[in-house]
Amino acid sequence: MAYSEKVIDHYQHPKNVGTLDKSKTNVGTGLVGAPECGDVMRLQIEVDEVSGIIQDAKFKTFGCGSAIASSSLATEWLKGKTVDQALTIDNMDIVEELNLPPVKIHCSVLAEDAIKAAINDYRSKNGMPVLETEEKHH
Amino acid sequence: MNNYFELFSIKESFTQDAALVKKKFYELSRQFHPDRFVSGGTKAIEEAEKMSAHINLAFQTLKDEDALMSYLLKLRGVLEAEEKFNLSPSFLMEMMDLNEAVSEAEMSDDKAQKQIANACLQQHFSSIKKEMQPIIDAYEKGDHSKGNLLLLKEFFFQKKYLLRVQERIIKFALP
């Protein structure tokens, strides 16, 4: 199967690979897995406490090229957004941007789940109610 | 259509006798070979072709222990196709660490590190196997309780992560 140029670029030069200090209260960590293929993804956000803006985002993904590209793109999009804006990132936006084929849509779902999980971790650390995440079936 | 166990006249179980499965497969394949239905006309041939495809699919499933587990869990209504199943965060964390260990071994090209990663993987495999065995045995003895099947399902998904790590280790073990 041919990957799009954008997927290859993110795969070869992933943006924001790494780890943030998960013990900090302004860092949210999301750890998710894709049971069907055994991919595992960790995505973290660091929120500026004054402005509420995501100042840094890091990820580490073990999986196929599409999963790596999806999480790499997600971290790029997260930076500079408020937490509420980040919640509006939809997996289909990732599919569109990366030109993912239908069989790889689950990789973008995984990235969206990781964003939501990171945000929920941040929210619960800061005394905010955890948001219900809808189960997505594509 | 009959389920695979009925079709092959074998026990409904997570473990199968490979030789018996093969024997039944050959018998059925012969019995439903489309060539034998030529005199019956197009409709009979089509039916036989459909049956042959079903038999082939059944054989592919029954001879592979992971495919068999997936099939039987679906048959028992505890697993759906492409189901999103959330494993515990602690297990995912372990898989993250294991994958990281493999990456480190990969980059350093250090034989000892590679062996450690592989030993860790094998340990995971055997501990899953050890936990699954009593449930599989109980199933064979007629204990089809949903709780047990749900446990098996969890191990089934855990194993997928391990197989994925194994794939990585095999890949970089090649020259």
Contacts between the chains, C-beta under 8 A, distances in Angstrom:
chain1	res1	chain2	res2	distance
A	31	B	89	5.8
A	31	B	92	5.0
A	31	B	93	6.4
A	31	B	96	6.8
A	32	B	92	7.2
A	33	B	86	7.8
A	33	B	87	5.9
A	33	B	92	5.0
A	33	B	95	6.9
A	33	B	161	6.8
A	35	B	83	7.4
A	35	B	84	7.1
A	35	B	85	4.6
A	35	B	87	6.7
A	35	B	157	4.3
A	35	B	160	6.1
A	35	B	161	7.9
A	36	B	82	6.2
A	36	B	160	7.1
A	37	B	160	7.3
A	37	B	164	6.8
A	38	B	95	7.9
A	38	B	160	4.5
A	38	B	161	4.3
A	38	B	162	7.7
A	38	B	163	6.4
A	38	B	164	3.0
A	38	B	165	7.6
A	39	B	164	7.2
A	40	B	92	5.8
A	40	B	95	4.9
A	40	B	96	5.6
A	40	B	99	6.4
A	40	B	161	6.8
A	42	B	96	5.9
A	60	B	96	7.2
A	60	B	100	7.7
A	62	B	95	7.8
A	62	B	96	7.4
A	62	B	99	4.0
A	62	B	103	7.8
A	62	B	164	7.7
A	62	B	168	7.8
A	106	B	82	7.9
A	135	B	84	6.3
A	136	B	84	7.7
A	137	B	82	7.7
A	137	B	84	7.2
